[in-house]
Amino acid sequence: MEFEKDILCIGAGYVGGPTMAVIADRCPHYRVTVVDIDEDRIRAWNSDRLPIYEPGLDEVVARARGRNLFFSTALEDGIRNSDIIFVSVNTPTKTFGQGAGRAADLQYWEKTARQILRNAESHKIIVEKSTLPVRTAAAMERILNAAPDGPRFDVVSNPEFLAEGTAVRDLESPDRVLVGSRETPEGVQARKAVVEIYANWVSRERILESNIWSSELSKLTANAFLAQRISSINSISALCEKTNAVIDEVAYAIGTDSRIGSKFLKASVGFGGSCFKKDILNLVYICENYGLEEVARYWESVVRINEWQEKRFVRNILSNLFDTVAGKRVALFGFAFKANTGDTRESPAIYVARGLLEERARLVITDPKALGNARAVLADVDGNVSFEEDPYKAAEGAHAIAVLTEWDLYRGLDYERIYRSMVSPAFIFDGRNILDHQKLYEIGFNVFAIGKAPLKHFK
Ligand SMILES: NC(=O)c1ccc[n+]([C@@H]2O[C@H](COP(=O)([O-])OP(=O)(O)OC[C@H]3O[C@@H](n4cnc5c(N)ncnc54)[C@H](O)[C@@H]3O)[C@@H](O)[C@H]2O)c1
């Protein structure tokens, strides 16, 4: 069959996989190929057990795979045969050299650009799908257009705003799609070609066009604002605990103000995920480079409050378990950084687990989707840690439960049964404020939530 467009995506991760699956599903007239250097990942994308868990993703992939959606490791062929190349490789925080711990590590991006340059035989549109520092496109253009009589490349920015856990819904019905390019005739033409893809299922007024630097910077700014809301409400949660105010009541009261809005105001043990921290630190680094010290410090504090919130949570467990958890069994309910994903990157659970293990607690971790990743993340610890699918078994014989992921499952458990199986006095630390605290208290638990006075059976 002849396809209208040949689209390639380099990087079959949490963004590349679902994004391309939805494009292929919605556009049967395009051929969409996703390539990756990770053979295991590609094998998993071609199997019945996809490498990532996202509600609805299995169905989308099942409809399109083999029809017009292909997963492969044949990078060179993919580059040669495509008109439009999305690049969705990882852009982690640099761990070495200048900017270590803050700047984005662009080595994977640059390698990809050079692979494209080596293999392309005709004009290509290169789409920045990864989150990148503002002005990366300028560097990319310089690399790609290094060969004077090679094919021409146009770089377009199309940052991804999907949230893990709701990726398919976000891709099928996005708040907006953003496409930025140079304002030259070639740039605008390339931008229109990318807009045309989304226009197959996204209404025209939700597809925003902008200059390329605005597009790059909008993604970093969106993540900074989202994380800032969490750090803002978390900072107030600490004040609630001192004053007997209740954070969920405060959040509700302020969220009804339409200027503030109600979303992203849930106090918790902290935000995680691969993006917020890295993108904010990258923003901080960029500001510093431009001599904007005050702006850098302002955004850096969002990350610092988050770290402080995680630390506070561990300290709270320790001090309420009579200043020692050594040898005590503590059950962690949830390890994913949020519900409906198996992703554990930068999950607050990692910090909490390591903190408790340092104090020699005996940890048992339960999570419906993230146990594989939890095992991998904690592979280096030599503490006492085990993994258990069944939350009831995880809680058996435990002194305390710490809820670290807001899985619906944990709301509906039989806490009377759990209480009976635990060591007395039994403690619950609800790091996501999802449980019925009064009811737990009446069952007999000592209950510690975020941003409200504890419910204790002793002074
Ligand atoms: N995860 C999210 O929720 C999210 C949301 C929006 C934007 N982003 C951004 O999207 C980008 C990708 O994120 P992700 O979560 O999908 O990362 P990921 O680590 O899950 O996937 C990246 C993939 O790229 C592959 N890769 C790296 N170099 C390659 C190369 N030279 N050739 C072929 N494949 C290569 C890796 O093997 C990996 O499978 C990042 O810049 C991230 O900031 C992520």
The ligand as an SDF file (V2000), in Angstrom:
LIG
                    3D

 44 48  0  0  0  0  0  0  0  0999 V2000
    7.9800   10.7130   30.1800 N   0  0  0  0  0  0  0  0  0  0  0  0
    7.1790   11.7550   30.0900 C   0  0  0  0  0  0  0  0  0  0  0  0
    6.1340   11.8330   30.7200 O   0  0  0  0  0  0  0  0  0  0  0  0
    7.5420   12.8940   29.1610 C   0  0  0  0  0  0  0  0  0  0  0  0
    6.5460   13.8180   28.8300 C   0  0  0  0  0  0  0  0  0  0  0  0
    6.8690   14.8570   27.9620 C   0  0  0  0  0  0  0  0  0  0  0  0
    8.1540   14.9590   27.4410 C   0  0  0  0  0  0  0  0  0  0  0  0
    9.1010   14.0510   27.7840 N   0  0  0  0  0  0  0  0  0  0  0  0
   10.4350   14.1780   27.1760 C   0  0  0  0  0  0  0  0  0  0  0  0
   10.5070   13.2610   26.0970 O   0  0  0  0  0  0  0  0  0  0  0  0
   11.8420   12.7530   25.9680 C   0  0  0  0  0  0  0  0  0  0  0  0
   11.8210   11.2380   26.0410 C   0  0  0  0  0  0  0  0  0  0  0  0
   11.3170   10.8690   27.3020 O   0  0  0  0  0  0  0  0  0  0  0  0
   10.9010    9.3700   27.6300 P   0  0  0  0  0  0  0  0  0  0  0  0
   10.2740    9.3880   28.9630 O   0  0  0  0  0  0  0  0  0  0  0  0
   10.1680    8.7880   26.4610 O   0  0  0  0  0  0  0  0  0  0  0  0
   12.3710    8.7080   27.7030 O   0  0  0  0  0  0  0  0  0  0  0  0
   12.7460    7.1590   27.6470 P   0  0  0  0  0  0  0  0  0  0  0  0
   14.0520    7.0280   28.3080 O   0  0  0  0  0  0  0  0  0  0  0  0
   11.5850    6.3270   28.0950 O   0  0  0  0  0  0  0  0  0  0  0  0
   12.9180    6.8770   26.0670 O   0  0  0  0  0  0  0  0  0  0  0  0
   13.9740    7.3460   25.3030 C   0  0  0  0  0  0  0  0  0  0  0  0
   14.3960    6.2420   24.3380 C   0  0  0  0  0  0  0  0  0  0  0  0
   15.3400    6.7730   23.4140 O   0  0  0  0  0  0  0  0  0  0  0  0
   16.2330    5.7180   23.0730 C   0  0  0  0  0  0  0  0  0  0  0  0
   17.4530    6.2650   22.4720 N   0  0  0  0  0  0  0  0  0  0  0  0
   18.4160    7.0300   23.0550 C   0  0  0  0  0  0  0  0  0  0  0  0
   19.3650    7.3380   22.1420 N   0  0  0  0  0  0  0  0  0  0  0  0
   19.0050    6.7670   20.9750 C   0  0  0  0  0  0  0  0  0  0  0  0
   19.5720    6.7280   19.6610 C   0  0  0  0  0  0  0  0  0  0  0  0
   20.6950    7.3630   19.3840 N   0  0  0  0  0  0  0  0  0  0  0  0
   18.9110    6.0500   18.7130 N   0  0  0  0  0  0  0  0  0  0  0  0
   17.7530    5.4010   18.9750 C   0  0  0  0  0  0  0  0  0  0  0  0
   17.1630    5.4070   20.1840 N   0  0  0  0  0  0  0  0  0  0  0  0
   17.7710    6.0800   21.1690 C   0  0  0  0  0  0  0  0  0  0  0  0
   16.4790    5.0150   24.3960 C   0  0  0  0  0  0  0  0  0  0  0  0
   16.9780    3.7120   24.1990 O   0  0  0  0  0  0  0  0  0  0  0  0
   15.0710    5.0420   25.0160 C   0  0  0  0  0  0  0  0  0  0  0  0
   14.3420    3.8600   24.7250 O   0  0  0  0  0  0  0  0  0  0  0  0
   12.6470   13.4180   27.0880 C   0  0  0  0  0  0  0  0  0  0  0  0
   13.2700   14.5630   26.5500 O   0  0  0  0  0  0  0  0  0  0  0  0
   11.5830   13.8260   28.0790 C   0  0  0  0  0  0  0  0  0  0  0  0
   11.9800   14.9530   28.8270 O   0  0  0  0  0  0  0  0  0  0  0  0
    8.8160   13.0080   28.6280 C   0  0  0  0  0  0  0  0  0  0  0  0
  1  2  1  0
  2  3  2  0
  2  4  1  0
  4  5  1  0
  4 44  2  0
  5  6  2  0
  6  7  1  0
  7  8  2  0
  8  9  1  0
  8 44  1  0
  9 10  1  0
  9 42  1  0
 10 11  1  0
 11 12  1  0
 11 40  1  0
 12 13  1  0
 13 14  1  0
 14 15  2  0
 14 16  1  0
 14 17  1  0
 17 18  1  0
 18 19  2  0
 18 20  1  0
 18 21  1  0
 21 22  1  0
 22 23  1  0
 23 24  1  0
 23 38  1  0
 24 25  1  0
 25 26  1  0
 25 36  1  0
 26 27  1  0
 26 35  1  0
 27 28  2  0
 28 29  1  0
 29 30  1  0
 29 35  2  0
 30 31  1  0
 30 32  2  0
 32 33  1  0
 33 34  2  0
 34 35  1  0
 36 37  1  0
 36 38  1  0
 38 39  1  0
 40 41  1  0
 40 42  1  0
 42 43  1  0
M  CHG  2   8   1  16  -1
M  END
$$$$
